[in-house]
């Protein structure tokens, strides 16, 4: 079954950093725009960042602008989310999505706690 797979989540203190990774199952990835979402307990899933296929267009939610950086390596079929200066409010399950393909990953938990 074609799917995406995230990794890199974990427990981090406020102010800390994590880098999430998402690998795609096919080299068609090079054509796909990609998105990162997150879902906190009791809240709706929200889009955090997006990146076009050639990295020419990148967007961020206002809540993470200046702290998160999305990037991709098309050779490795990977998309990344570098998260810095993490806050309690960033605690959530983070998902990557290939919106044109209808693909989601299973999610990776990020917990910000002291």
Secondary structure, DSSP 4 states (H G I P E B T S, - for coil): ----EEE--EEE-TT--EEEEEE-SSGGGGG--EEEEEE-TTS--EEEEEE-TTS--EEE-TTTTTTEEEEEETTTTEEEEEE-S--GGG-EEEEEEETTTTEE---EEEEE--
